Amino acid sequence: MSDAMLLATLLAQEVRLTVQGGVVMTVCIALVLALNLFCMRRILSEPHPEEHHHAPLEIDTKDTQD
């Protein structure tokens, strides 16, 4: 069977999400969003981030050298 025929056969089939698959997908998306929100809130709500959220001045990025 050629690749095109196999693809056409697979696309013609109805693909349904099971209840268990939907629950797992929903829980995973919720966990990723919750972790993302937790991290963003923690970083953005610090009172004085400029005290330790910066790069040291002695880093040489070598982008100004010829």
DRENTORKOL-3810 file (N, C-alpha, C; in nm, 4 decimals):
REM DRENTORKOL-3810
@n.u->0.0853; n.v->-0.1170; n.w->0.0000; ca.u->0.0000; ca.v->0.0000; ca.w->0.0000; c.u->0.0902; c.v->0.1236; c.w->0.0000
@n.u->0.0580; n.v->0.2177; n.w->-0.0855; ca.u->0.1415; ca.v->0.3375; ca.w->-0.0941; c.u->0.1119; c.v->0.4312; c.w->0.0226
@n.u->0.2008; n.v->0.5262; n.w->0.0414; ca.u->0.1844; ca.v->0.6222; ca.w->0.1508; c.u->0.0585; c.v->0.7048; c.w->0.1341
@n.u->0.0279; n.v->0.7439; n.w->0.0101; ca.u->-0.0906; ca.v->0.8255; ca.w->-0.0152; c.u->-0.2177; c.v->0.7475; c.w->0.0166
@n.u->-0.2208; n.v->0.6193; n.w->-0.0188; ca.u->-0.3391; ca.v->0.5375; ca.w->0.0100; c.u->-0.3544; c.v->0.5161; c.w->0.1600
@n.u->-0.2437; n.v->0.4948; n.w->0.2297; ca.u->-0.2480; ca.v->0.4766; ca.w->0.3740; c.u->-0.2968; c.v->0.6032; c.w->0.4422
@n.u->-0.2482; n.v->0.7178; n.w->0.3981; ca.u->-0.2916; ca.v->0.8447; ca.w->0.4549; c.u->-0.4401; c.v->0.8675; c.w->0.4294
@n.u->-0.4857; n.v->0.8388; n.w->0.3095; ca.u->-0.6272; ca.v->0.8554; ca.w->0.2768; c.u->-0.7136; c.v->0.7620; c.w->0.3624
@n.u->-0.6671; n.v->0.6423; n.w->0.3862; ca.u->-0.7423; ca.v->0.5475; ca.w->0.4694; c.u->-0.7496; c.v->0.5963; c.w->0.6128
@n.u->-0.6396; n.v->0.6460; n.w->0.6633; ca.u->-0.6376; ca.v->0.6944; ca.w->0.8012; c.u->-0.7239; c.v->0.8193; c.w->0.8177
@n.u->-0.7220; n.v->0.9085; n.w->0.7192; ca.u->-0.8010; ca.v->1.0309; ca.w->0.7275; c.u->-0.9501; c.v->1.0032; c.w->0.7130
@n.u->-0.9862; n.v->0.8963; n.w->0.6452; ca.u->-1.1269; ca.v->0.8631; ca.w->0.6260; c.u->-1.1885; c.v->0.8059; c.w->0.7533
@n.u->-1.1074; n.v->0.7535; n.w->0.8423; ca.u->-1.1589; ca.v->0.6946; ca.w->0.9657; c.u->-1.1948; c.v->0.8053; c.w->1.0642
@n.u->-1.3010; n.v->0.7810; n.w->1.1383; ca.u->-1.3405; ca.v->0.8768; ca.w->1.2410; c.u->-1.2558; c.v->0.8520; c.w->1.3658
@n.u->-1.1936; n.v->0.9573; n.w->1.4151; ca.u->-1.1086; ca.v->0.9473; ca.w->1.5330; c.u->-1.1820; c.v->1.0135; c.w->1.6484
@n.u->-1.2036; n.v->0.9392; n.w->1.7545; ca.u->-1.2771; ca.v->0.9908; ca.w->1.8690; c.u->-1.1890; c.v->0.9853; c.w->1.9928
@n.u->-1.2043; n.v->1.0848; n.w->2.0761; ca.u->-1.1308; ca.v->1.0913; ca.w->2.2014; c.u->-1.2126; c.v->1.0206; c.w->2.3089
@n.u->-1.1493; n.v->0.9296; n.w->2.3790; ca.u->-1.2203; ca.v->0.8597; ca.w->2.4864; c.u->-1.2331; c.v->0.9502; c.w->2.6079
@n.u->-1.3179; n.v->0.9122; n.w->2.7006; ca.u->-1.3363; ca.v->0.9899; ca.w->2.8232; c.u->-1.2055; c.v->0.9944; c.w->2.9029
@n.u->-1.1382; n.v->0.8820; n.w->2.9123; ca.u->-1.0121; ca.v->0.8767; ca.w->2.9862; c.u->-0.9069; c.v->0.9653; c.w->2.9200
@n.u->-0.9020; n.v->0.9637; n.w->2.7879; ca.u->-0.8074; ca.v->1.0492; ca.w->2.7167; c.u->-0.8376; c.v->1.1963; c.w->2.7378
@n.u->-0.9663; n.v->1.2306; n.w->2.7402; ca.u->-1.0059; ca.v->1.3692; ca.w->2.7646; c.u->-0.9703; c.v->1.4148; c.w->2.9044
@n.u->-0.9875; n.v->1.3257; n.w->3.0016; ca.u->-0.9533; ca.v->1.3601; ca.w->3.1403; c.u->-0.8027; c.v->1.3810; c.w->3.1540
@n.u->-0.7245; n.v->1.2926; n.w->3.0968; ca.u->-0.5784; ca.v->1.3053; ca.w->3.1043; c.u->-0.5328; c.v->1.4335; c.w->3.0355
@n.u->-0.5887; n.v->1.4620; n.w->2.9186; ca.u->-0.5503; ca.v->1.5832; ca.w->2.8468; c.u->-0.5872; c.v->1.7079; c.w->2.9261
@n.u->-0.7063; n.v->1.7099; n.w->2.9850; ca.u->-0.7505; ca.v->1.8251; ca.w->3.0633; c.u->-0.6630; c.v->1.8450; c.w->3.1863
@n.u->-0.6307; n.v->1.7376; n.w->3.2555; ca.u->-0.5455; ca.v->1.7478; ca.w->3.3745; c.u->-0.4062; c.v->1.7964; c.w->3.3370
@n.u->-0.3509; n.v->1.7466; n.w->3.2285; ca.u->-0.2167; ca.v->1.7883; ca.w->3.1863; c.u->-0.2136; c.v->1.9362; c.w->3.1484
@n.u->-0.3125; n.v->1.9805; n.w->3.0735; ca.u->-0.3171; ca.v->2.1216; ca.w->3.0342; c.u->-0.3351; c.v->2.2093; c.w->3.1569
@n.u->-0.4202; n.v->2.1663; n.w->3.2505; ca.u->-0.4419; ca.v->2.2445; ca.w->3.3727; c.u->-0.3136; c.v->2.2534; c.w->3.4551
@n.u->-0.2380; n.v->2.1446; n.w->3.4652; ca.u->-0.1129; ca.v->2.1466; ca.w->3.5410; c.u->-0.0093; c.v->2.2378; c.w->3.4762
@n.u->0.0014; n.v->2.2336; n.w->3.3452; ca.u->0.0974; ca.v->2.3200; ca.w->3.2762; c.u->0.0604; c.v->2.4667; c.w->3.2956
@n.u->-0.0687; n.v->2.4995; n.w->3.2807; ca.u->-0.1116; ca.v->2.6373; ca.w->3.3005; c.u->-0.0914; c.v->2.6830; c.w->3.4447
@n.u->-0.1212; n.v->2.5960; n.w->3.5412; ca.u->-0.1039; ca.v->2.6318; ca.w->3.6816; c.u->0.0434; c.v->2.6572; c.w->3.7144
@n.u->0.1320; n.v->2.5727; n.w->3.6653; ca.u->0.2748; ca.v->2.5925; ca.w->3.6895; c.u->0.3244; c.v->2.7206; c.w->3.6235
@n.u->0.2766; n.v->2.7466; n.w->3.5030; ca.u->0.3143; ca.v->2.8686; ca.w->3.4323; c.u->0.2683; c.v->2.9918; c.w->3.5102
@n.u->0.1446; n.v->2.9933; n.w->3.5541; ca.u->0.0930; ca.v->3.1061; ca.w->3.6309; c.u->0.1663; c.v->3.1224; c.w->3.7636
@n.u->0.1965; n.v->3.0121; n.w->3.8307; ca.u->0.2696; ca.v->3.0179; ca.w->3.9576; c.u->0.4069; c.v->3.0820; c.w->3.9372
@n.u->0.4782; n.v->3.0367; n.w->3.8341; ca.u->0.6130; ca.v->3.0897; ca.w->3.8103; c.u->0.6087; c.v->3.2373; c.w->3.7706
@n.u->0.5161; n.v->3.2736; n.w->3.6833; ca.u->0.5076; ca.v->3.4133; ca.w->3.6409; c.u->0.4688; c.v->3.5040; c.w->3.7576
@n.u->0.3751; n.v->3.4583; n.w->3.8392; ca.u->0.3336; ca.v->3.5389; ca.w->3.9542; c.u->0.4477; c.v->3.5546; c.w->4.0540
@n.u->0.5223; n.v->3.4470; n.w->4.0745; ca.u->0.6328; ca.v->3.4521; ca.w->4.1698; c.u->0.7421; c.v->3.5484; c.w->4.1232
@n.u->0.7735; n.v->3.5446; n.w->3.9947; ca.u->0.8777; ca.v->3.6327; ca.w->3.9406; c.u->0.8308; c.v->3.7777; c.w->3.9368
@n.u->0.7086; n.v->3.8001; n.w->3.8898; ca.u->0.6620; ca.v->3.9367; ca.w->3.8697; c.u->0.6175; c.v->4.0064; c.w->3.9973
@n.u->0.5975; n.v->3.9332; n.w->4.1055; ca.u->0.5499; ca.v->3.9959; ca.w->4.2285; c.u->0.6600; c.v->4.0193; c.w->4.3313
@n.u->0.7850; n.v->3.9996; n.w->4.2947; ca.u->0.8940; ca.v->4.0251; ca.w->4.3881; c.u->0.9062; c.v->4.1753; c.w->4.4127
@n.u->0.9322; n.v->4.2149; n.w->4.5376; ca.u->0.9383; ca.v->4.3575; ca.w->4.5675; c.u->1.0578; c.v->4.4290; c.w->4.5043
@n.u->1.1741; n.v->4.3668; n.w->4.5030; ca.u->1.2951; ca.v->4.4305; ca.w->4.4485; c.u->1.3729; c.v->4.3308; c.w->4.3630
@n.u->1.3243; n.v->4.2980; n.w->4.2451; ca.u->1.3957; ca.v->4.1990; ca.w->4.1636; c.u->1.5288; c.v->4.2489; c.w->4.1087
@n.u->1.5461; n.v->4.3813; n.w->4.1026; ca.u->1.6705; ca.v->4.4336; ca.w->4.0468; c.u->1.7915; c.v->4.3997; c.w->4.1346
@n.u->1.7687; n.v->4.3563; n.w->4.2571; ca.u->1.8800; ca.v->4.3217; ca.w->4.3452; c.u->1.9485; c.v->4.1918; c.w->4.3053
@n.u->1.8763; n.v->4.0986; n.w->4.2454; ca.u->1.9387; ca.v->3.9716; ca.w->4.2106; c.u->1.8949; c.v->3.9161; c.w->4.0752
@n.u->1.8141; n.v->3.9873; n.w->3.9998; ca.u->1.7741; ca.v->3.9425; ca.w->3.8666; c.u->1.8478; c.v->4.0253; c.w->3.7613
@n.u->1.9764; n.v->4.0097; n.w->3.7567; ca.u->2.0556; ca.v->4.0809; ca.w->3.6577; c.u->2.1800; c.v->4.0000; c.w->3.6267
@n.u->2.2390; n.v->4.0302; n.w->3.5139; ca.u->2.3611; ca.v->3.9623; ca.w->3.4740; c.u->2.4800; c.v->4.0388; c.w->3.5309
@n.u->2.5838; n.v->3.9682; n.w->3.5681; ca.u->2.7044; ca.v->4.0378; ca.w->3.6145; c.u->2.7661; c.v->4.1193; c.w->3.5016
@n.u->2.8288; n.v->4.2306; n.w->3.5375; ca.u->2.8836; ca.v->4.3202; ca.w->3.4365; c.u->3.0046; c.v->4.2627; c.w->3.3648
@n.u->3.0702; n.v->4.1631; n.w->3.4201; ca.u->3.1925; ca.v->4.1122; ca.w->3.3588; c.u->3.1674; c.v->4.0061; c.w->3.2514
@n.u->3.0428; n.v->3.9811; n.w->3.2129; ca.u->3.0164; ca.v->3.8853; ca.w->3.1061; c.u->3.0586; c.v->3.9459; c.w->2.9731
@n.u->3.1388; n.v->3.8699; n.w->2.8982; ca.u->3.1816; ca.v->3.9145; ca.w->2.7662; c.u->3.1027; c.v->3.8365; c.w->2.6617
@n.u->3.0108; n.v->3.9020; n.w->2.5927; ca.u->2.9291; ca.v->3.8347; ca.w->2.4925; c.u->2.9968; c.v->3.8264; c.w->2.3574
@n.u->3.1080; n.v->3.8933; n.w->2.3409; ca.u->3.1901; ca.v->3.8923; ca.w->2.2189; c.u->3.1128; c.v->3.9413; c.w->2.0959
@n.u->3.0066; n.v->4.0199; n.w->2.1173; ca.u->2.9335; ca.v->4.0719; ca.w->2.0037; c.u->2.9830; c.v->4.2093; c.w->1.9597
@n.u->3.0788; n.v->4.2677; n.w->2.0338; ca.u->3.1317; ca.v->4.3968; ca.w->1.9946; c.u->3.2727; c.v->4.3858; c.w->1.9388
@n.u->3.3271; n.v->4.2656; n.w->1.9340; ca.u->3.4620; ca.v->4.2478; ca.w->1.8806; c.u->3.4564; c.v->4.2195; c.w->1.7305
@n.u->3.5598; n.v->4.2644; n.w->1.6601; ca.u->3.5673; ca.v->4.2393; ca.w->1.5136; c.u->3.6373; c.v->4.1108; c.w->1.4855
END
